[in-house]
């Protein structure tokens, strides 16, 4: 039996990867479980903070507390093996970036999103600040 949890002001929304994993095990959603496990084992795991909203997996760049009105990426399983990626950065749904992809294509598309949004930017040496040794 699933219990309903209500959030109060200042409650941590983000969850551990283990908690998110257990959520999708309980819901018997193997497509989301595979995605969560892949992300938890990836180089991105320490730089994105997940939480669930029933079927959706939400990702933010920082840990967030309830209520949270900042930007986040939502990944929602759809029918016939498809998933929707939606970047919620405005309340106007028609202005939100979104893509629908086959489940097997979600990780490559997610990596492109990270690159396009500079969530894990790598700067070439020429762009790094000059360091001077001081004594």
C-alpha positions in Angstrom: 0.0 0.0 0.0 1.3 3.4 -1.0 1.0 6.2 1.6 0.3 9.8 0.6 2.9 12.3 1.7 2.1 15.9 1.9 4.9 18.4 1.8 5.1 21.4 4.2 7.0 24.6 3.8 10.8 24.0 3.8 10.5 20.2 3.2 13.3 18.8 1.1 11.8 17.8 -2.3 14.9 16.2 -3.9 15.4 12.5 -3.1 18.4 10.1 -3.2 18.9 8.0 -6.3 18.1 5.0 -4.1 14.7 6.5 -3.0 13.8 7.3 -6.6 14.8 3.7 -7.6 12.6 2.2 -4.9 9.7 4.5 -6.1 9.7 3.0 -9.6 10.2 -0.5 -8.2 7.0 0.0 -6.2 5.2 1.4 -9.2 6.4 -1.5 -11.4 7.7 0.9 -14.1 10.7 -0.9 -15.7 11.3 1.8 -18.3 11.7 4.5 -15.6 13.7 2.1 -13.4 16.2 1.5 -16.2 16.5 5.3 -16.8 17.0 6.0 -13.1 19.6 3.3 -12.7 21.5 4.5 -15.8 21.5 8.1 -14.4 22.5 7.0 -10.9 25.5 5.1 -12.4 26.4 8.0 -14.8 28.8 10.8 -14.5 25.8 13.1 -14.1 24.5 11.6 -10.9 26.4 14.0 -8.6 25.3 17.1 -10.6 21.6 16.6 -10.9 19.1 16.3 -8.1 16.0 14.0 -8.6 12.6 13.8 -7.2 9.4 12.0 -8.3 5.9 13.2 -8.9 4.0 10.0 -9.4 5.2 8.7 -12.8 7.4 11.7 -13.6 11.1 11.9 -12.8 12.1 15.5 -12.2 15.7 16.8 -12.3 17.1 20.1 -11.0 20.6 21.5 -10.9 20.5 22.0 -7.1 18.7 20.5 -4.2 15.3 22.1 -3.8 12.7 22.5 -1.0 9.0 22.7 -1.2 7.5 25.0 -2.5 9.8 25.2 -5.6 9.1 27.5 -8.5 12.4 27.3 -10.3 13.3 25.5 -13.5 13.5 21.7 -13.7 13.4 19.0 -16.3 10.5 16.5 -16.1 10.7 13.1 -17.8 7.3 11.4 -18.1 6.7 7.9 -19.5 4.0 7.9 -22.3 2.2 5.1 -24.1 3.9 2.7 -26.5 7.4 3.1 -25.1 7.7 6.8 -25.6 8.9 9.4 -23.1 8.4 13.1 -22.9 11.2 15.4 -21.7 9.9 18.9 -20.7 11.9 21.7 -19.3 9.6 23.6 -16.9 11.0 27.1 -16.8 7.8 29.1 -17.3 4.2 28.5 -16.3 3.2 28.9 -20.0 3.2 25.3 -21.2 3.3 26.3 -24.8 6.6 28.1 -24.2 8.3 25.2 -22.5 11.0 23.2 -24.4 9.7 19.7 -24.8 10.6 16.6 -26.8 8.9 13.2 -27.2 11.3 10.4 -27.8 11.3 6.6 -27.9 12.4 5.1 -24.5 15.5 3.7 -26.0 16.5 7.2 -27.2 15.9 9.0 -23.9 19.5 8.9 -22.6 21.1 10.3 -25.8 18.5 13.0 -25.9 18.9 13.8 -22.2 22.7 14.1 -22.8 22.0 16.5 -25.7 19.8 18.5 -23.4 22.5 18.7 -20.7 25.0 19.9 -23.4 22.6 22.5 -24.9 21.8 23.9 -21.5 25.4 23.8 -20.3 24.4 21.8 -17.2 27.8 20.1 -17.3 29.8 22.6 -19.2 33.5 22.0 -19.8 35.6 25.0 -20.7 38.7 24.7 -22.9 42.0 25.6 -21.2 42.1 28.9 -23.1 38.9 30.0 -21.3 40.1 29.1 -17.8 41.2 32.0 -15.7 44.9 32.6 -15.6 46.5 31.4 -12.3 49.5 33.2 -10.9 51.6 31.9 -8.2 51.9 34.2 -5.3 54.3 34.1 -2.4 
